Each structure stands twice: as C-alpha cells, then as structure tokens.
Amino acid sequence: MTALATLSNRLTLPYQRGAEFMAIPLGADAGGITAIGPYGFGEYRARWGQGPPVPAYIVSPRMDVVGDDVILTIGYTLNGVAATATVTVPRGTRGGTGFLIPLPAQLDASLRLTSLSAAPQPAGAGSSQWDITALLGTLARLVFLLGAEKDALARLRHDVRNMRFVDKAFAAGLDALGREFPVERGQSG
C-alpha cells in the first residue's frame, strides 16, 4: 500500500480529488471482534464541497500471513441495514498487500464499516494486525491497482537481494546456498 501514497501524492491538483484516500480507524477488541470507527468524510467534504461519490474499501495485513488462510468478516451498515462481507487472505500473503472488500454495487458514502473479525483469531489485537483504507475516488482505485503491482515487485526485489544471506533466505534460495556443502538435506551432524 506504500505505492498508493507515493503515486497519489505525485498527481496535480485537478486529479487529486479522484485520488484521495484515508485510513479507517480500528478500535478495541471485544470477544474476538474489532470495532471500526467512528469515521466520516468531513475533510473530503470541506475540501471539495461534497462527499465522495462511491468509496471503496481495502483491507491489508500489517505482517506476513503464515499458517492457514485467514477469513475476515467485515460488518457494515448501509442505509440503516446491517450486513457483512467476507474476504479470504491466503496463506503466504505479504504484509501490506491490499484486498478489496466486496460490498454491494448500490453503495454510496453513507455506508459505514462497523466491525472486523478474523478466523483463525490472531495472537494480538485486530487493530495491530490489520489496516483498512477507504479509496475515495475512481482514480484512487486505479492507483491502488497499479500500486499493488509496484509493491509486489518491490517485495520481490527485496527477497531476491536477501537470498544470499542464510538467515533471510527461504525455499529454493536456501537450498541453493547449501548446495556446495556435502550434507544431505534432512540429516543432522
């Protein structure tokens, strides 16, 4: 998600309205459910004279997802009606990778996210495990898609650079480091 901020900040004033985004605050945990909000779009309204047309929401893990896939259930209200959306974050997902929260096509700026729960439950509080970002314009959605690929390439570049160090290498990179030693894998000496 770092590329979203970098790319959006480089746009000129006429395009910034469509590229705005904001972090959604996560509250305390209660019974395995993390409260979301309260939040609003007052700054956007003050800057541009109206609310955002149709916000989109992105959820991203703060750290790498190890172990099983994580199923996120996000509660929301739209026009006073409560509902939930589900996002599956696959095992092996790198920290900072964003996932679009699937919301109804008929949504508007009155939609408010209310809660977040994860299965299996994380070891820490939900607010320390997840970030939620609201994309407030169409250009922000496009920048998110482009930025996601840029972030993935940056993580890959970082991994490739670290493959030459035993303590940071993994999988085939770790095997390649040990190829010169006459010790079979799985043996201890």
Backbone as CSV, one residue per row, in Angstrom:
resi,resn,N_x,N_y,N_z,CA_x,CA_y,CA_z,C_x,C_y,C_z
1,MET,0.815,-1.197,0.000,0.000,0.000,0.000,0.860,1.263,0.000
2,THR,2.168,1.120,0.089,3.018,2.303,0.081,2.997,2.999,-1.273
3,ALA,2.847,2.239,-2.341,2.821,2.846,-3.671,1.574,3.716,-3.847
4,LEU,0.474,3.386,-3.191,-0.742,4.195,-3.280,-0.446,5.613,-2.830
5,ALA,0.207,5.762,-1.692,0.539,7.102,-1.191,1.532,7.796,-2.106
6,THR,2.547,7.076,-2.538,3.581,7.664,-3.392,2.997,8.153,-4.713
7,LEU,2.224,7.311,-5.371,1.676,7.674,-6.680,0.607,8.768,-6.580
8,SER,-0.243,8.705,-5.554,-1.306,9.707,-5.389,-0.738,11.085,-5.104
9,ASN,0.334,11.152,-4.337,0.926,12.447,-3.987,1.601,13.123,-5.166
10,ARG,1.851,12.407,-6.236,2.507,12.992,-7.403,1.519,13.590,-8.407
11,LEU,0.244,13.429,-8.143,-0.762,13.962,-9.066,-0.936,15.468,-8.864
12,THR,-1.275,16.156,-9.923,-1.522,17.593,-9.830,-2.909,17.843,-9.247
13,LEU,-3.141,19.072,-8.809,-4.362,19.438,-8.102,-5.653,19.002,-8.800
14,PRO,-5.804,19.173,-10.108,-7.078,18.762,-10.720,-7.390,17.260,-10.560
15,TYR,-6.362,16.435,-10.386,-6.568,14.991,-10.291,-6.577,14.478,-8.855
16,GLN,-6.188,15.308,-7.901,-6.098,14.849,-6.521,-7.449,14.484,-5.923
17,ARG,-8.496,15.137,-6.355,-9.827,14.831,-5.819,-10.177,13.363,-6.043
18,GLY,-9.936,12.860,-7.227,-10.262,11.470,-7.533,-9.286,10.469,-6.949
19,ALA,-8.139,10.942,-6.485,-7.124,10.032,-5.970,-7.031,10.038,-4.448
20,GLU,-7.942,10.706,-3.778,-7.865,10.776,-2.318,-8.217,9.437,-1.682
21,PHE,-7.572,9.197,-0.547,-7.845,8.003,0.253,-7.647,8.372,1.710
22,MET,-8.173,7.559,2.606,-7.991,7.817,4.037,-7.955,6.514,4.806
23,ALA,-7.207,6.526,5.904,-7.139,5.371,6.795,-8.394,5.342,7.654
24,ILE,-8.946,4.158,7.830,-10.125,3.973,8.670,-9.637,3.487,10.038
25,PRO,-10.049,4.157,11.120,-9.547,3.775,12.446,-10.146,2.457,12.941
26,LEU,-9.286,1.625,13.523,-9.740,0.387,14.151,-9.696,0.593,15.659
27,GLY,-10.738,0.128,16.337,-10.839,0.318,17.776,-10.401,-0.908,18.554
28,ALA,-10.947,-1.024,19.740,-10.584,-2.103,20.658,-11.283,-3.407,20.279
29,ASP,-10.696,-4.510,20.748,-11.278,-5.836,20.542,-12.218,-6.167,21.695
30,ALA,-13.293,-6.853,21.372,-14.223,-7.348,22.382,-14.787,-8.670,21.879
31,GLY,-14.427,-9.754,22.542,-14.943,-11.067,22.148,-14.470,-11.506,20.773
32,GLY,-13.252,-11.146,20.394,-12.718,-11.557,19.096,-13.161,-10.692,17.930
33,ILE,-13.890,-9.620,18.216,-14.361,-8.708,17.171,-13.739,-7.335,17.403
34,THR,-13.154,-6.782,16.352,-12.537,-5.460,16.426,-13.533,-4.422,15.935
35,ALA,-13.757,-3.406,16.754,-14.665,-2.319,16.367,-13.980,-1.432,15.332
36,ILE,-14.763,-0.911,14.410,-14.260,0.020,13.386,-14.960,1.353,13.577
37,GLY,-14.175,2.420,13.510,-14.752,3.754,13.512,-14.827,4.346,14.893
38,PRO,-15.576,5.385,15.054,-16.387,6.058,14.041,-15.501,6.865,13.085
39,TYR,-16.003,7.085,11.900,-15.278,7.860,10.909,-16.276,8.548,9.993
40,GLY,-15.794,9.527,9.286,-16.630,10.258,8.341,-15.757,10.860,7.260
41,PHE,-16.377,11.529,6.348,-15.673,12.112,5.217,-15.729,13.639,5.258
42,GLY,-15.698,14.207,6.465,-15.790,15.650,6.650,-14.660,16.420,5.991
43,GLU,-13.434,15.916,6.079,-12.301,16.609,5.444,-12.476,16.647,3.926
44,TYR,-12.892,15.537,3.354,-13.117,15.486,1.908,-14.209,16.483,1.526
45,ARG,-15.291,16.489,2.304,-16.417,17.388,2.032,-15.976,18.847,2.152
46,ALA,-15.151,19.168,3.148,-14.667,20.537,3.333,-13.757,20.959,2.180
47,ARG,-12.951,20.034,1.695,-12.004,20.348,0.622,-12.689,20.483,-0.741
48,TRP,-13.667,19.609,-1.004,-14.224,19.551,-2.360,-15.696,19.983,-2.458
49,GLY,-16.344,20.301,-1.330,-17.707,20.801,-1.382,-18.786,19.741,-1.452
50,GLN,-18.420,18.477,-1.446,-19.385,17.371,-1.447,-18.681,16.117,-0.933
51,GLY,-19.478,15.120,-0.584,-18.910,13.865,-0.117,-18.350,13.046,-1.262
52,PRO,-17.554,12.033,-0.935,-17.043,11.164,-2.004,-18.188,10.405,-2.650
53,PRO,-18.137,10.210,-3.973,-19.266,9.580,-4.656,-19.504,8.127,-4.228
54,VAL,-18.524,7.263,-4.381,-18.680,5.850,-4.044,-17.342,5.328,-3.509
55,PRO,-17.132,5.386,-2.200,-15.864,4.894,-1.664,-15.732,3.382,-1.820
56,ALA,-14.512,2.939,-2.004,-14.184,1.512,-1.987,-13.276,1.296,-0.782
57,TYR,-13.300,0.108,-0.222,-12.518,-0.162,0.983,-11.542,-1.303,0.731
58,ILE,-10.324,-1.124,1.259,-9.243,-2.090,1.128,-8.832,-2.521,2.526
59,VAL,-8.633,-3.819,2.724,-8.097,-4.333,3.989,-6.754,-4.984,3.686
60,SER,-5.775,-4.763,4.556,-4.447,-5.334,4.334,-3.842,-5.768,5.661
61,PRO,-3.122,-6.899,5.654,-2.455,-7.342,6.883,-1.230,-6.473,7.152
62,ARG,-0.931,-6.253,8.410,0.254,-5.471,8.772,1.527,-6.314,8.722
63,MET,1.376,-7.635,8.815,2.537,-8.514,8.741,2.213,-9.701,7.841
64,ASP,3.218,-10.476,7.496,3.020,-11.626,6.617,2.039,-12.616,7.248
65,VAL,1.190,-13.224,6.417,0.220,-14.222,6.881,0.885,-15.588,6.769
66,VAL,1.131,-16.210,7.902,1.723,-17.541,7.937,0.684,-18.510,8.485
67,GLY,0.869,-19.764,8.214,-0.103,-20.759,8.672,-1.263,-20.858,7.701
68,ASP,-2.461,-20.926,8.235,-3.664,-21.110,7.422,-4.126,-19.808,6.771
69,ASP,-5.011,-19.961,5.763,-5.697,-18.801,5.195,-6.473,-18.117,6.316
70,VAL,-6.630,-16.806,6.219,-7.396,-16.055,7.216,-8.684,-15.579,6.553
71,ILE,-9.798,-15.881,7.183,-11.111,-15.441,6.701,-11.513,-14.226,7.529
72,LEU,-11.653,-13.088,6.859,-12.079,-11.861,7.530,-13.560,-11.646,7.280
73,THR,-14.273,-11.304,8.327,-15.679,-10.943,8.211,-15.790,-9.487,8.625
74,ILE,-16.236,-8.654,7.707,-16.330,-7.218,7.943,-17.801,-6.844,8.011
75,GLY,-18.193,-6.299,9.152,-19.567,-5.834,9.318,-19.706,-4.409,8.827
76,TYR,-20.871,-4.089,8.270,-21.122,-2.727,7.796,-22.610,-2.427,7.882
77,THR,-22.914,-1.138,7.827,-24.314,-0.711,7.733,-24.466,0.146,6.484
78,LEU,-25.562,-0.028,5.810,-25.896,0.761,4.626,-27.362,1.139,4.721
79,ASN,-27.621,2.431,4.828,-28.990,2.942,4.986,-29.697,2.289,6.168
80,GLY,-28.968,2.112,7.264,-29.535,1.562,8.491,-29.661,0.052,8.541
81,VAL,-29.269,-0.650,7.487,-29.363,-2.106,7.443,-27.968,-2.699,7.645
82,ALA,-27.845,-3.600,8.611,-26.557,-4.228,8.904,-26.358,-5.448,8.005
83,ALA,-25.119,-5.639,7.576,-24.757,-6.791,6.747,-23.271,-7.077,6.945
84,THR,-22.776,-8.153,6.317,-21.360,-8.491,6.412,-20.800,-8.806,5.030
85,ALA,-19.502,-8.650,4.910,-18.758,-9.025,3.707,-17.595,-9.907,4.167
86,THR,-17.177,-10.827,3.313,-16.111,-11.760,3.662,-14.942,-11.609,2.692
87,VAL,-13.738,-11.605,3.251,-12.502,-11.543,2.469,-11.608,-12.683,2.924
88,THR,-11.082,-13.463,1.976,-10.132,-14.523,2.302,-8.731,-14.021,1.986
89,VAL,-7.873,-14.030,3.003,-6.479,-13.627,2.838,-5.659,-14.916,2.813
90,PRO,-5.100,-15.269,1.656,-4.412,-16.556,1.536,-3.123,-16.631,2.351
91,ARG,-2.818,-17.823,2.769,-1.565,-18.099,3.472,-0.415,-17.661,2.572
92,GLY,0.606,-17.074,3.166,1.754,-16.608,2.401,1.616,-15.184,1.894
93,THR,0.493,-14.522,2.188,0.309,-13.128,1.776,1.291,-12.257,2.541
94,ARG,1.949,-11.377,1.821,2.923,-10.483,2.436,2.225,-9.311,3.098
95,GLY,2.808,-8.819,4.180,2.272,-7.660,4.872,2.138,-6.472,3.935
96,GLY,1.045,-5.739,4.047,0.822,-4.576,3.206,0.079,-4.855,1.918
97,THR,-0.173,-6.129,1.608,-0.917,-6.474,0.395,-2.396,-6.182,0.626
98,GLY,-2.988,-5.370,-0.222,-4.374,-4.963,-0.041,-5.362,-5.864,-0.755
99,PHE,-6.525,-6.038,-0.129,-7.624,-6.816,-0.700,-8.877,-5.957,-0.685
100,LEU,-9.540,-5.888,-1.826,-10.778,-5.128,-1.931,-11.872,-5.820,-1.124
101,ILE,-12.582,-5.061,-0.313,-13.706,-5.606,0.457,-14.915,-5.614,-0.472
102,PRO,-15.500,-6.797,-0.741,-16.643,-6.860,-1.676,-17.903,-6.299,-1.022
103,LEU,-18.355,-5.184,-1.529,-19.537,-4.512,-0.999,-20.595,-4.425,-2.086
104,PRO,-21.852,-4.177,-1.728,-22.920,-4.119,-2.730,-22.669,-3.045,-3.787
105,ALA,-23.128,-3.289,-4.976,-22.932,-2.357,-6.086,-23.705,-1.054,-5.874
106,GLN,-24.770,-1.083,-5.080,-25.607,0.097,-4.885,-25.147,0.940,-3.698
107,LEU,-23.905,0.850,-3.294,-23.477,1.599,-2.120,-23.220,3.053,-2.453
108,ASP,-23.209,3.858,-1.394,-22.849,5.263,-1.517,-22.031,5.635,-0.284
109,ALA,-21.784,6.916,-0.089,-20.935,7.366,1.017,-21.593,7.189,2.377
110,SER,-22.854,6.763,2.433,-23.498,6.524,3.725,-23.094,5.174,4.325
111,LEU,-22.460,4.304,3.544,-22.008,3.008,4.056,-20.930,3.242,5.114
112,ARG,-21.030,2.530,6.233,-20.033,2.622,7.290,-19.634,1.215,7.724
113,LEU,-18.337,0.971,7.718,-17.823,-0.284,8.257,-17.955,-0.221,9.770
114,THR,-18.327,-1.346,10.394,-18.578,-1.332,11.840,-17.717,-2.301,12.629
115,SER,-17.334,-3.436,12.018,-16.579,-4.436,12.783,-15.732,-5.300,11.864
116,LEU,-14.733,-5.936,12.472,-13.847,-6.833,11.739,-13.529,-8.012,12.650
117,SER,-13.653,-9.215,12.115,-13.245,-10.400,12.859,-12.470,-11.323,11.931
118,ALA,-11.529,-12.058,12.514,-10.662,-12.937,11.735,-10.765,-14.358,12.261
119,ALA,-10.749,-15.320,11.335,-10.719,-16.734,11.706,-9.630,-17.400,10.878
120,PRO,-8.657,-18.027,11.477,-8.439,-18.141,12.920,-8.063,-16.795,13.526
121,GLN,-8.386,-16.656,14.813,-8.129,-15.399,15.502,-6.635,-15.155,15.621
122,PRO,-6.204,-13.901,15.410,-4.785,-13.581,15.538,-4.347,-13.578,17.004
123,ALA,-3.039,-13.644,17.197,-2.491,-13.653,18.553,-2.676,-12.308,19.246
124,GLY,-2.643,-11.209,18.489,-2.778,-9.881,19.071,-4.126,-9.265,18.764
125,ALA,-4.236,-8.005,19.122,-5.467,-7.259,18.851,-5.629,-7.036,17.353
126,GLY,-6.859,-6.992,16.893,-7.134,-6.782,15.477,-6.574,-5.476,14.951
127,SER,-6.555,-4.443,15.799,-6.043,-3.144,15.359,-4.537,-3.187,15.119
128,SER,-3.843,-4.159,15.691,-2.404,-4.292,15.455,-2.112,-5.260,14.303
129,GLN,-3.132,-5.933,13.785,-2.952,-6.927,12.738,-3.382,-6.444,11.354
130,TRP,-4.331,-5.487,11.287,-4.955,-5.121,10.016,-5.008,-3.613,9.839
131,ASP,-5.014,-3.184,8.579,-5.249,-1.790,8.200,-6.416,-1.768,7.229
132,ILE,-7.259,-0.761,7.349,-8.351,-0.565,6.396,-8.202,0.834,5.811
133,THR,-8.313,0.922,4.496,-8.175,2.182,3.778,-9.409,2.396,2.911
134,ALA,-9.918,3.613,2.924,-11.042,3.977,2.043,-10.470,4.695,0.829
135,LEU,-10.815,4.205,-0.351,-10.438,4.850,-1.606,-11.608,5.739,-1.990
136,LEU,-11.384,7.054,-2.030,-12.489,7.996,-2.139,-12.818,8.448,-3.554
137,GLY,-12.099,7.953,-4.534,-12.386,8.334,-5.904,-11.989,7.242,-6.879
138,THR,-12.417,7.389,-8.112,-12.121,6.404,-9.151,-10.635,6.329,-9.440
139,LEU,-9.972,7.456,-9.468,-8.530,7.461,-9.721,-7.773,6.757,-8.597
140,ALA,-8.256,6.871,-7.363,-7.627,6.165,-6.236,-7.702,4.648,-6.448
141,ARG,-8.795,4.175,-7.013,-8.918,2.740,-7.293,-7.904,2.298,-8.339
142,LEU,-7.752,3.099,-9.385,-6.775,2.792,-10.426,-5.357,2.831,-9.863
143,VAL,-5.062,3.849,-9.075,-3.731,3.960,-8.469,-3.482,2.785,-7.527
144,PHE,-4.518,2.333,-6.798,-4.368,1.164,-5.930,-3.977,-0.063,-6.743
145,LEU,-4.653,-0.295,-7.867,-4.329,-1.459,-8.701,-2.908,-1.385,-9.241
146,LEU,-2.518,-0.237,-9.755,-1.154,-0.071,-10.252,-0.142,-0.157,-9.114
147,GLY,-0.474,0.456,-8.001,0.422,0.449,-6.851,0.601,-0.927,-6.248
148,ALA,-0.440,-1.760,-6.298,-0.327,-3.125,-5.764,0.734,-3.905,-6.525
149,GLU,0.769,-3.736,-7.831,1.793,-4.422,-8.634,3.181,-3.854,-8.342
150,LYS,3.264,-2.548,-8.166,4.543,-1.921,-7.838,5.043,-2.419,-6.487
151,ASP,4.148,-2.519,-5.496,4.529,-3.028,-4.175,4.969,-4.491,-4.250
152,ALA,4.272,-5.302,-5.046,4.648,-6.716,-5.190,6.043,-6.847,-5.791
153,LEU,6.345,-6.029,-6.792,7.687,-6.058,-7.380,8.751,-5.596,-6.387
154,ALA,8.436,-4.610,-5.570,9.390,-4.133,-4.563,9.668,-5.225,-3.528
155,ARG,8.630,-5.968,-3.119,8.834,-7.068,-2.158,9.658,-8.177,-2.787
156,LEU,9.422,-8.478,-4.050,10.188,-9.499,-4.757,11.654,-9.083,-4.871
157,ARG,11.887,-7.823,-5.202,13.261,-7.316,-5.274,13.959,-7.455,-3.924
158,HIS,13.265,-7.146,-2.853,13.811,-7.275,-1.502,14.152,-8.735,-1.196
159,ASP,13.261,-9.653,-1.568,13.506,-11.081,-1.341,14.735,-11.564,-2.106
160,VAL,14.846,-11.146,-3.362,15.981,-11.581,-4.189,17.285,-11.066,-3.593
161,ARG,17.296,-9.834,-3.138,18.502,-9.287,-2.508,18.888,-10.063,-1.250
162,ASN,17.907,-10.519,-0.510,18.188,-11.207,0.755,18.497,-12.691,0.595
163,MET,18.347,-13.259,-0.582,18.584,-14.692,-0.779,20.039,-15.084,-0.553
164,ARG,20.943,-14.158,-0.547,22.346,-14.520,-0.345,22.714,-14.634,1.129
165,PHE,21.789,-14.346,2.025,22.031,-14.440,3.461,21.262,-15.623,4.032
166,VAL,21.939,-16.496,4.752,21.322,-17.720,5.271,20.140,-17.414,6.180
167,ASP,20.263,-16.409,7.025,19.183,-16.120,7.972,17.943,-15.493,7.324
168,LYS,18.062,-15.042,6.077,16.923,-14.413,5.394,16.445,-15.195,4.181
169,ALA,17.216,-16.183,3.744,16.844,-16.985,2.569,15.744,-17.974,2.943
170,PHE,14.976,-18.404,1.944,13.936,-19.396,2.177,13.752,-20.218,0.907
171,ALA,13.097,-21.351,1.055,12.734,-22.248,-0.056,13.936,-22.572,-0.939
172,ALA,13.786,-22.438,-2.261,14.848,-22.816,-3.198,16.101,-21.965,-3.012
173,GLY,15.956,-20.726,-2.559,17.120,-19.886,-2.301,17.976,-20.436,-1.182
174,LEU,17.338,-20.967,-0.155,18.077,-21.581,0.949,18.746,-22.867,0.483
175,ASP,18.071,-23.642,-0.345,18.678,-24.860,-0.900,19.905,-24.525,-1.737
176,ALA,19.831,-23.459,-2.511,20.958,-23.072,-3.368,22.170,-22.663,-2.538
177,LEU,21.930,-22.038,-1.386,23.052,-21.651,-0.528,23.781,-22.876,0.021
178,GLY,23.051,-23.954,0.284,23.661,-25.147,0.854,24.131,-26.158,-0.161
179,ARG,23.974,-25.871,-1.439,24.319,-26.813,-2.493,25.807,-27.188,-2.484
180,GLU,26.674,-26.285,-2.075,28.109,-26.534,-2.105,28.590,-27.402,-0.942
181,PHE,27.743,-27.590,0.063,28.145,-28.386,1.220,27.749,-29.841,1.006
182,PRO,28.619,-30.803,1.396,28.329,-32.221,1.163,27.413,-32.838,2.218
183,VAL,26.375,-32.105,2.634,25.442,-32.610,3.634,24.077,-32.746,2.971
184,GLU,23.500,-33.932,3.074,22.157,-34.153,2.525,21.130,-33.398,3.351
185,ARG,20.121,-32.920,2.687,19.056,-32.213,3.372,18.319,-33.190,4.292
186,GLY,18.013,-32.730,5.487,17.282,-33.576,6.428,18.202,-34.319,7.378
187,GLN,19.483,-34.348,7.129,20.428,-35.003,8.031,20.962,-33.985,9.006
188,SER,21.285,-34.450,10.187,21.922,-33.577,11.158,23.276,-34.195,11.514
189,GLY,24.214,-33.402,11.829,25.538,-33.927,12.033,26.097,-33.493,13.260
